Amino acid sequence: ALGFKEVSLATVEGDRLVFYRASGITLPPETSMPVNSGVIGRTVSTKRSKLVKDTRSDPDFHAMEGFKGRFRSELTTPVIVDDRVVAVINSEDEKPGAYTEEDRALMEALASHASQALKRIKQLNLLSESEKRYRTFLDSQRDAIFVGNAEHYIYANPAAATLLGLDSPAEVVGKPAYFFVAPEDREMVRERTEARLRGEAVPG
């Protein structure tokens, strides 16, 4: 998207940088390097992007096996989640001075978007795990528990199904909100429910 010729992505896995995706170059299988090695290692330790205009003048530059002497410019950008570098976007070019400060800003913006996406994925995973634990807790209760909204039931535990003489909570979920209330009492229960939601005192 940015028009760079050779770009690779490395994830930080323990004390190694593992390269698993590249564009413009072919990586050997299972390519990795120590996390403290090269310009990329400097990016991980400082959590800041690095722009090297001429790799010959940078003592930290480290070419992977098979690429020695090929690249003269390097731009490395960290992807940070929860103050930890989880990956590095690495772009290299055969010409010296191939990258500008504008290129660095663009790569940092791209990395920032990736960081935000990974944070959202992490939050969704945590929420999913929390929901599983909560559901397990509710499912194990001896008391009948129903959860619903104004239209229908969205959850019932096994005890609720047993109370209603049903084989499974699945027979409750999706049913209209007042389905299990006797027809002659539905309007009264509906009015009391709405009054309770408004904060009014109603009989139990």
Order of alpha helices (4+ residues) and beta strands (2+ residues): beta-beta-beta-alpha-beta-beta-beta-alpha-beta-beta-alpha-alpha
